[in-house]
Amino acid sequence: MSAAREEGTVPLHWQGRELAARPGQSVAAALLENGVRSWRRTRRGGRPRGLFCGIGACYDCLVRLDGGPEVRACLVPVSPGLRVDPGGAVPEHDPCEQDPTRRPPERDAVQHPTEEDA
């Protein structure tokens, strides 16, 4: 499908471009059909990701819909005018490495009784 919408298609907006999608088609299928092969990057290494399993078992196809939280593109059907943005906008490094206050508190080691305690 090309960016020019065909009869019976619905508009889908990907990063400011209007794409054509078929009613009932998943967001992932619509992106693939319009030539978009990857729509997020991995946390480490920034490698491109797109559709992997296509059945909702993995999280490679995460996107943001209409500015909301990330969802799996393979599970969500298109709706007219849906705005789709890349998912996985996550810093390459763990934010806890730069802000130690975000780490969970250390737990005390379990002290097992010894013979001296008896």
Backbone as ProteinMPNN parsed JSONL, in Angstrom:
{"seq_chain_A": "MSAAREEGTVPLHWQGRELAARPGQSVAAALLENGVRSWRRTRRGGRPRGLFCGIGACYDCLVRLDGGPEVRACLVPVSPGLRVDPGGAVPEHDPCEQDPTRRPPERDAVQHPTEEDA", "coords_chain_A": {"N_chain_A": [[0.831, -1.165, 0.0], [0.478, 2.243, -0.681], [1.376, 5.616, 0.383], [-0.654, 7.22, -0.521], [-3.988, 7.045, 0.064], [-6.072, 4.244, -0.493], [-9.31, 3.255, -1.707], [-11.533, 2.266, 0.843], [-9.682, 2.097, 2.883], [-8.123, 3.099, 6.0], [-6.789, 6.053, 7.584], [-3.54, 6.173, 9.035], [-1.16, 7.421, 11.202], [2.23, 7.743, 11.106], [4.98, 8.849, 12.622], [4.467, 11.475, 11.726], [3.846, 11.054, 9.045], [1.231, 10.198, 6.812], [-0.199, 7.085, 6.526], [-1.693, 4.309, 4.787], [-4.077, 1.99, 5.946], [-5.675, -1.179, 6.337], [-9.014, -1.754, 7.456], [-9.341, -3.424, 10.58], [-6.851, -4.548, 10.474], [-3.754, -5.263, 12.113], [-1.703, -2.914, 13.918], [1.032, -3.42, 13.605], [1.051, -5.011, 11.248], [0.069, -3.146, 9.435], [2.113, -1.209, 9.48], [4.268, -2.746, 8.472], [3.239, -3.364, 5.922], [3.358, -0.891, 4.788], [6.017, -0.497, 4.446], [7.565, 0.024, 6.705], [9.947, -1.256, 8.685], [11.24, -1.411, 11.156], [10.575, -0.185, 14.421], [11.37, 0.567, 16.929], [14.117, 0.737, 19.285], [16.657, -1.281, 20.826], [17.369, -1.434, 24.367], [20.01, -1.712, 25.16], [22.692, -1.102, 23.171], [21.145, -0.12, 21.095], [19.921, -1.405, 18.908], [17.879, -1.945, 15.998], [14.393, -2.823, 16.151], [11.398, -4.589, 15.324], [8.597, -6.225, 14.115], [8.487, -9.44, 15.5], [7.503, -12.014, 16.682], [4.762, -11.78, 16.207], [2.457, -12.565, 17.538], [2.038, -11.613, 20.044], [3.621, -12.693, 22.055], [6.19, -11.816, 22.562], [8.069, -8.772, 23.128], [9.046, -7.171, 21.134], [7.786, -5.483, 19.331], [6.976, -2.999, 20.375], [5.158, 0.042, 20.52], [4.054, 3.466, 20.75], [0.806, 4.63, 21.109], [-1.191, 7.248, 20.096], [0.122, 8.92, 21.936], [0.082, 7.516, 24.318], [0.917, 4.892, 26.751], [3.457, 2.372, 26.067], [2.599, -0.236, 23.828], [2.027, -3.533, 22.45], [2.382, -3.715, 19.069], [1.466, -5.725, 17.421], [-0.842, -6.678, 18.517], [-2.83, -4.774, 18.529], [-5.569, -3.461, 16.823], [-5.803, -1.3, 13.951], [-7.147, 2.014, 14.019], [-9.155, 4.636, 12.67], [-7.189, 7.48, 11.973], [-5.29, 7.017, 13.938], [-2.417, 7.771, 15.842], [0.838, 6.78, 15.638], [3.81, 6.201, 17.297], [7.368, 5.624, 17.664], [8.381, 3.018, 19.911], [10.189, 2.116, 22.895], [11.856, 4.198, 23.708], [14.196, 4.474, 25.515], [16.781, 5.128, 27.831], [20.183, 4.274, 26.996], [21.778, 3.358, 29.035], [21.274, 1.985, 32.297], [19.132, 3.903, 34.274], [19.408, 3.819, 37.008], [22.092, 3.49, 37.444], [23.153, 6.002, 37.288], [21.77, 7.373, 39.237], [21.821, 6.597, 42.324], [19.843, 6.613, 44.279], [17.596, 5.544, 43.219], [17.783, 2.86, 43.342], [16.654, -0.244, 44.772], [16.348, -0.654, 48.347], [19.089, -2.05, 50.193], [19.022, -5.377, 51.338], [19.238, -6.878, 54.509], [21.504, -9.461, 55.208], [20.477, -12.766, 55.888], [20.771, -13.931, 59.121], [21.962, -16.818, 60.326], [21.473, -18.974, 63.093], [24.153, -19.775, 65.26], [26.29, -22.216, 66.939], [27.189, -20.918, 69.185], [25.118, -19.203, 69.771], [23.236, -20.836, 70.879]], "CA_chain_A": [[0.0, 0.0, 0.0], [1.269, 3.466, -0.722], [0.908, 6.664, 1.282], [-1.941, 7.674, -1.044], [-4.962, 6.081, 0.56], [-6.946, 3.568, -1.439], [-10.708, 3.095, -1.294], [-11.746, 1.266, 1.881], [-8.609, 2.079, 3.875], [-8.2, 4.125, 7.036], [-5.49, 6.708, 7.773], [-2.708, 5.844, 10.185], [-0.08, 8.412, 11.189], [3.508, 7.227, 11.603], [6.005, 9.884, 12.685], [4.076, 12.614, 10.906], [3.431, 10.634, 7.693], [-0.033, 9.462, 6.762], [-0.123, 5.792, 5.849], [-2.992, 3.659, 4.586], [-4.215, 0.695, 6.609], [-6.972, -1.832, 6.115], [-9.775, -1.93, 8.695], [-9.134, -4.707, 11.241], [-5.444, -4.924, 10.389], [-2.99, -4.849, 13.288], [-0.793, -1.792, 13.69], [2.281, -3.992, 13.093], [0.85, -5.407, 9.847], [-0.064, -1.919, 8.643], [3.446, -0.626, 9.34], [5.029, -3.581, 7.541], [2.684, -3.217, 4.581], [3.765, 0.422, 4.298], [7.471, -0.455, 4.313], [8.244, 0.333, 7.967], [10.436, -2.555, 9.155], [11.602, -1.344, 12.578], [9.934, 0.982, 15.037], [11.949, 0.86, 18.238], [15.511, 0.321, 19.43], [16.915, -1.997, 22.072], [17.91, -0.612, 25.452], [21.474, -1.784, 25.093], [23.201, -1.217, 21.813], [20.319, 0.639, 20.164], [19.655, -2.162, 17.687], [16.491, -1.78, 15.559], [13.442, -3.913, 16.363], [10.072, -4.432, 14.742], [7.785, -7.41, 14.353], [9.254, -10.671, 15.648], [6.647, -13.205, 16.769], [3.482, -11.459, 15.596], [1.32, -13.122, 18.282], [1.982, -11.032, 21.381], [4.413, -13.427, 23.038], [7.41, -11.073, 22.858], [7.846, -7.333, 23.243], [9.86, -6.483, 20.138], [7.008, -4.564, 18.493], [6.386, -1.93, 21.18], [4.926, 1.377, 19.958], [3.171, 4.342, 21.532], [-0.37, 4.995, 20.322], [-1.818, 8.503, 20.528], [0.842, 9.468, 23.077], [-0.114, 6.699, 25.51], [2.01, 3.992, 27.112], [3.851, 1.418, 25.033], [1.783, -1.437, 23.634], [2.525, -4.405, 21.391], [1.728, -3.339, 17.814], [0.859, -6.893, 16.774], [-2.102, -7.016, 19.179], [-3.779, -3.668, 18.482], [-6.066, -3.158, 15.472], [-5.773, 0.123, 13.586], [-8.39, 2.781, 14.068], [-8.945, 5.816, 11.828], [-6.463, 8.61, 12.536], [-4.408, 6.602, 15.022], [-1.053, 8.29, 15.763], [1.767, 5.748, 16.089], [5.181, 6.676, 17.474], [8.273, 4.539, 18.059], [8.489, 2.653, 21.313], [11.555, 1.83, 23.314], [12.664, 5.398, 23.924], [14.761, 4.202, 26.828], [18.221, 5.413, 27.821], [21.009, 3.098, 26.747], [22.287, 2.877, 30.322], [20.295, 1.898, 33.368], [19.115, 5.162, 35.0], [19.831, 3.596, 38.387], [23.545, 3.609, 37.52], [23.474, 7.41, 37.472], [21.05, 7.873, 40.4], [21.761, 5.472, 43.261], [18.643, 6.663, 45.115], [16.54, 4.787, 42.553], [17.98, 1.434, 43.589], [15.925, -0.733, 45.947], [17.22, -0.704, 49.527], [19.815, -3.308, 50.423], [18.415, -6.218, 52.369], [20.215, -7.475, 55.41], [21.692, -10.9, 55.026], [19.845, -13.576, 56.925], [21.741, -14.435, 60.091], [21.603, -18.149, 60.822], [22.026, -19.187, 64.45], [25.366, -20.594, 65.383], [26.345, -22.983, 68.18], [27.397, -19.977, 70.267], [23.846, -18.591, 70.086], [22.36, -21.815, 71.54]], "C_chain_A": [[0.88, 1.235, 0.0], [0.678, 4.481, 0.244], [-0.414, 7.246, 0.785], [-2.983, 6.624, -0.68], [-5.837, 5.54, -0.554], [-8.356, 3.511, -0.871], [-10.808, 2.004, -0.233], [-10.626, 1.173, 2.899], [-8.839, 3.195, 4.893], [-6.825, 4.766, 7.2], [-4.836, 6.294, 9.087], [-1.525, 6.795, 10.117], [1.161, 7.848, 11.863], [4.537, 8.335, 11.515], [5.693, 11.037, 11.724], [3.66, 12.28, 9.484], [2.091, 9.929, 7.774], [0.167, 8.207, 5.936], [-1.537, 5.25, 5.688], [-2.978, 2.298, 5.27], [-5.593, 0.13, 6.306], [-7.716, -1.97, 7.43], [-9.576, -3.337, 9.264], [-7.7, -5.186, 11.236], [-4.729, -4.486, 11.673], [-2.08, -3.687, 12.922], [0.513, -2.307, 13.097], [2.152, -4.359, 11.619], [0.745, -4.177, 8.952], [1.296, -1.255, 8.44], [4.276, -1.426, 8.341], [4.551, -3.399, 6.105], [3.068, -1.883, 3.94], [5.284, 0.596, 4.279], [8.234, -0.095, 5.57], [8.645, -0.999, 8.599], [10.86, -2.556, 10.623], [11.007, -0.075, 13.162], [10.329, 1.193, 16.48], [13.392, 0.402, 18.23], [15.687, -0.369, 20.776], [17.524, -1.06, 23.101], [19.427, -0.576, 25.414], [21.876, -1.969, 23.646], [22.377, -0.484, 20.774], [20.015, -0.08, 18.866], [18.175, -2.04, 17.302], [15.656, -3.036, 15.793], [12.111, -3.56, 15.726], [9.259, -5.656, 15.089], [8.68, -8.64, 14.449], [8.318, -11.87, 15.646], [5.287, -12.979, 16.117], [2.261, -11.987, 16.342], [1.253, -12.61, 19.719], [2.793, -11.737, 22.441], [5.696, -12.689, 23.423], [7.068, -9.583, 22.955], [8.691, -6.552, 22.238], [9.095, -5.404, 19.385], [6.377, -3.406, 19.256], [6.315, -0.607, 20.427], [4.1, 2.173, 20.961], [2.034, 4.771, 20.619], [-1.027, 6.23, 20.917], [-1.194, 9.053, 21.805], [0.711, 8.678, 24.361], [1.085, 5.836, 25.828], [2.32, 3.013, 25.973], [2.933, 0.204, 25.032], [2.415, -2.269, 22.53], [1.713, -4.151, 20.119], [1.036, -4.514, 17.142], [-0.509, -7.232, 17.351], [-3.19, -5.957, 19.011], [-4.253, -3.433, 17.051], [-6.001, -1.655, 15.206], [-7.154, 0.736, 13.784], [-8.131, 4.064, 13.29], [-8.248, 6.953, 12.581], [-5.512, 8.29, 13.66], [-3.01, 7.165, 14.797], [-0.12, 7.27, 16.406], [3.166, 6.341, 16.145], [6.054, 5.522, 17.915], [8.212, 4.275, 19.553], [9.943, 2.493, 21.672], [12.44, 3.037, 23.462], [13.215, 5.333, 25.343], [16.239, 4.532, 26.783], [19.033, 4.143, 27.644], [21.528, 2.503, 28.053], [21.151, 2.872, 31.33], [20.29, 3.214, 34.15], [19.537, 5.005, 36.455], [21.347, 3.708, 38.535], [23.945, 5.054, 37.784], [22.807, 7.989, 38.718], [20.883, 6.741, 41.406], [20.521, 5.487, 44.149], [17.502, 5.871, 44.496], [16.678, 3.29, 42.763], [17.131, 1.0, 44.787], [16.869, -0.81, 47.139], [17.876, -2.07, 49.658], [19.083, -4.096, 51.509], [19.509, -6.817, 53.228], [20.301, -8.966, 55.132], [21.033, -11.639, 56.179], [20.938, -14.129, 57.826], [21.241, -15.769, 60.626], [22.208, -18.342, 62.204], [23.268, -20.075, 64.401], [25.312, -21.368, 66.687], [26.505, -22.045, 69.382], [26.072, -19.333, 70.711], [22.945, -19.528, 70.889], [22.551, -21.882, 73.015]], "O_chain_A": [[1.934, 1.243, 0.636], [-0.371, 4.252, 0.846], [-1.216, 7.718, 1.591], [-2.872, 5.461, -1.069], [-6.283, 6.275, -1.436], [-8.554, 3.704, 0.329], [-10.227, 0.931, -0.395], [-10.619, 0.248, 3.711], [-9.639, 4.105, 4.676], [-5.806, 4.111, 6.983], [-5.502, 6.097, 10.103], [-0.939, 6.954, 9.047], [1.139, 7.517, 13.048], [4.928, 8.718, 10.412], [6.571, 11.505, 10.999], [3.162, 13.156, 8.777], [1.844, 9.154, 8.698], [0.639, 8.256, 4.801], [-2.462, 5.686, 6.374], [-2.001, 1.552, 5.185], [-6.546, 0.867, 6.053], [-7.092, -2.28, 8.445], [-9.634, -4.324, 8.53], [-7.368, -6.145, 11.933], [-5.067, -3.452, 12.25], [-1.731, -3.501, 11.756], [1.051, -1.693, 12.175], [3.042, -4.055, 10.824], [1.272, -4.169, 7.84], [1.597, -0.787, 7.342], [4.915, -0.85, 7.461], [5.36, -3.293, 5.183], [3.1, -1.756, 2.716], [5.78, 1.711, 4.115], [9.452, 0.077, 5.511], [7.784, -1.781, 9.002], [10.839, -3.606, 11.266], [10.939, 0.964, 12.505], [9.662, 1.945, 17.19], [13.842, -0.245, 17.284], [14.971, -0.086, 21.736], [18.115, -0.035, 22.761], [20.042, 0.472, 25.614], [21.431, -2.906, 22.984], [22.862, -0.245, 19.668], [19.864, 0.561, 17.825], [17.309, -2.032, 18.177], [16.141, -4.159, 15.653], [11.749, -2.39, 15.606], [9.236, -6.079, 16.245], [9.531, -8.862, 13.588], [8.336, -12.664, 14.706], [4.723, -13.905, 15.533], [1.141, -11.875, 15.842], [0.482, -13.133, 20.523], [2.67, -11.413, 23.622], [6.233, -12.919, 24.506], [5.901, -9.2, 22.872], [9.016, -5.388, 22.477], [9.714, -4.486, 18.846], [5.347, -2.881, 18.833], [7.278, -0.189, 19.784], [3.525, 1.617, 21.897], [2.262, 5.22, 19.496], [-1.375, 6.253, 22.097], [-1.897, 9.591, 22.66], [1.185, 9.128, 25.404], [2.155, 6.018, 25.248], [1.532, 2.857, 25.04], [2.545, -0.311, 26.081], [3.241, -1.772, 21.765], [0.498, -4.35, 20.102], [0.103, -4.312, 16.364], [-1.262, -7.992, 16.743], [-4.353, -6.216, 19.32], [-3.433, -3.227, 16.157], [-6.129, -0.845, 16.124], [-8.178, 0.055, 13.722], [-6.995, 4.537, 13.252], [-8.659, 7.336, 13.676], [-4.97, 9.203, 14.283], [-2.467, 7.056, 13.698], [-0.272, 6.936, 17.581], [3.65, 6.911, 15.168], [5.558, 4.545, 18.477], [8.017, 5.188, 20.354], [10.826, 2.71, 20.843], [13.661, 2.922, 23.354], [12.759, 6.04, 26.242], [16.896, 4.243, 25.783], [18.628, 3.068, 28.085], [21.698, 1.288, 28.164], [20.199, 3.646, 31.23], [21.34, 3.62, 34.649], [19.982, 5.972, 37.072], [21.84, 3.991, 39.626], [24.962, 5.308, 38.43], [23.255, 9.024, 39.211], [19.901, 6.001, 41.344], [20.179, 4.453, 44.723], [16.532, 5.556, 45.185], [15.781, 2.529, 42.399], [16.913, 1.784, 45.711], [18.07, -1.01, 46.959], [17.305, -3.097, 49.29], [18.59, -3.523, 52.48], [20.567, -7.21, 52.736], [19.301, -9.63, 54.858], [21.042, -11.167, 57.316], [21.909, -14.72, 57.354], [20.214, -15.83, 61.302], [23.336, -17.916, 62.454], [23.376, -20.996, 63.59], [24.375, -21.193, 67.467], [26.013, -22.342, 70.47], [25.917, -18.962, 71.874], [21.99, -19.071, 71.517], [21.88, -22.663, 73.69]]}, "name": "protein", "num_of_chains": 1, "seq": "MSAAREEGTVPLHWQGRELAARPGQSVAAALLENGVRSWRRTRRGGRPRGLFCGIGACYDCLVRLDGGPEVRACLVPVSPGLRVDPGGAVPEHDPCEQDPTRRPPERDAVQHPTEEDA"}
